[in-house]
Amino acid sequence: MALLQRVAETHRQTVDFILDGQPCQALVGDTVLTAVLIQRDRLRIEEFNGAPRAGFCLMGACQDCWMLTEDGTRLRACTSFVVAGMRLVSV
């Protein structure tokens, strides 16, 4: 079940991306955080205790929304925009 539900700005063009090997869609201008939380109930699994994480401050200050791309690049989901073809890993 998704944590977020889009209620406005549904007219923007779509962007295809991959999340944990599964094809997904977001809208142009969505942050990675928004794109992921529209798909599921968590952003990632916390590496120290296995707890689900969904971001905290939502403005790039707390370090809670770090995600990985398939090539191992780290990015802040709350301040990075989703781009076509992006391949994200949530675990």
C-alpha positions as CSV (number, residue, x, y, z in Angstrom):
1,M,0.0,0.0,0.0
2,A,1.3,3.5,-0.9
3,L,2.1,6.0,1.9
4,L,1.2,9.0,-0.3
5,Q,-1.7,9.6,-2.7
6,R,-1.5,12.2,-5.4
7,V,-4.4,14.7,-5.2
8,A,-3.2,17.5,-7.4
9,E,-1.0,18.3,-10.4
10,T,-2.0,15.1,-12.2
11,H,-1.6,16.7,-15.6
12,R,2.2,16.6,-15.8
13,Q,4.1,14.2,-18.1
14,T,5.1,10.8,-16.7
15,V,8.6,9.6,-16.1
16,D,9.4,5.8,-16.1
17,F,11.9,4.5,-13.5
18,I,12.8,1.2,-11.9
19,L,12.4,0.6,-8.2
20,D,13.9,-2.7,-6.9
21,G,13.7,-4.2,-10.4
22,Q,10.0,-3.2,-10.9
23,P,8.9,-0.7,-13.5
24,C,7.2,2.4,-12.0
25,Q,6.0,5.8,-13.1
26,A,6.2,9.2,-11.5
27,L,5.5,12.7,-12.8
28,V,8.0,15.1,-14.2
29,G,9.2,17.3,-11.3
30,D,8.6,14.7,-8.6
31,T,11.3,14.1,-6.1
32,V,12.6,10.6,-5.6
33,L,10.9,10.6,-2.2
34,T,7.5,11.4,-3.7
35,A,8.0,9.0,-6.6
36,V,8.8,6.1,-4.2
37,L,6.2,6.8,-1.6
38,I,3.4,7.0,-4.2
39,Q,4.4,3.4,-5.0
40,R,4.8,1.9,-1.5
41,D,4.6,2.5,2.2
42,R,8.3,3.1,2.8
43,L,11.3,4.7,1.2
44,R,13.9,2.1,2.3
45,I,14.9,-0.3,5.0
46,E,17.2,1.1,7.6
47,E,20.6,-0.7,7.4
48,F,21.2,-1.0,11.1
49,N,18.0,-2.5,12.4
50,G,15.9,-3.4,9.4
51,A,13.1,-0.8,10.3
52,P,11.2,0.8,7.4
53,R,12.1,4.5,6.8
54,A,10.1,7.1,4.9
55,G,12.2,10.3,5.4
56,F,12.0,12.6,8.4
57,C,12.7,16.3,7.8
58,L,11.8,16.3,4.1
59,M,14.3,19.1,3.4
60,G,17.7,17.5,3.1
61,A,19.0,18.0,6.7
62,C,18.4,14.8,8.6
63,Q,20.1,12.1,6.5
64,D,17.1,9.8,6.8
65,C,16.1,9.6,3.1
66,W,19.4,8.4,1.6
67,M,18.7,5.8,-1.2
68,L,21.0,3.9,-3.6
69,T,20.8,3.6,-7.3
70,E,21.6,0.2,-8.8
71,D,25.2,1.3,-9.5
72,G,25.7,2.2,-5.8
73,T,25.4,6.0,-6.0
74,R,23.8,7.5,-2.9
75,L,21.3,10.3,-3.2
76,R,18.9,12.2,-1.0
77,A,15.4,11.2,-2.0
78,C,13.9,14.4,-0.7
79,T,16.0,16.8,-2.7
80,S,16.8,14.7,-5.9
81,F,14.3,14.7,-8.8
82,V,13.3,11.4,-10.4
83,V,14.6,11.1,-14.0
84,A,13.6,8.8,-16.8
85,G,15.4,5.5,-16.6
86,M,16.6,6.0,-13.0
87,R,17.1,2.6,-11.3
88,L,16.6,2.8,-7.5
89,V,17.2,0.3,-4.7
90,S,15.2,0.5,-1.5
91,V,17.0,-2.1,0.7
